Amino acid sequence: MLQLRGLNIRMSSTRGSKRDNVKQQKIIQTILKKDNPKKVGILMGSPNDYNKMKEAKYMLDTLGIQNEIQVLSAHRQPEEVAELSKNARENGYVAFICGAGMAAHLAGAVSSHTTLPVVGVPLSGSALNGVDALYATVQMPKGIPVATVAIDNSTNAALLVAEMIAITDNTIHEKLEIIRTKTREQYNDIELPKSE
Ligand code: C2R
């Protein structure tokens, strides 16, 4: 007997038809999913970062990967960042994408509290055009890793996280292959203007 949130599910072993067993497995999987939904956390340091970070959400949605996007600043809300990242695994997160501009501390702060993968997106918009955030995000000390993508490229952050998930998820793997083929085909037929 499997017990989940007060529900008792009888596991049929040798008795019961194959169809019943498949049905039962599906019910169990649905309950497990509900109890522990796997999701990617998309965090950004300011609401002003949303236009750049929404691209990550768009890509994850396209791939059918559950995600949650929210504003959370390590500088302005250090305790909330710690709370979220310390309990992330138990709350169903599988990875984080953190976008921040200027003195970008967010991705590193999240990574310091969890061993889940963290991808940092350095954001432009400052007087230093994102180079400040790039250096801050990429230059993590040994032991606290942050995978850093190009300035403002939150799409690549989503693709990178999807590739991690695809190591054990064949459906996501197939979708990634389709996207990759489409990207290649887009560049195969480009005609340049003829020179005089
Ligand atoms: P405001 O526009 O809200 O003043 O923010 C944000 O990501 C944003 O790009 C200006 C910039 O500050 C960044 N910020 C960080 C962090 N929190 C906010 N880099 C952090 O915790 O790293």
Boltz pocket constraint, residues with backbone or C-beta under 6 A from the ligand:
constraints:
  - pocket:
      binder: B
      contacts: [[A, 44], [A, 45], [A, 46], [A, 47], [A, 48], [A, 49], [A, 72], [A, 73], [A, 74], [A, 75], [A, 76], [A, 99], [A, 100], [A, 101], [A, 102], [A, 103], [A, 104], [A, 105], [A, 106], [A, 107], [A, 123], [A, 124], [A, 125]]
      max_distance: 6.0
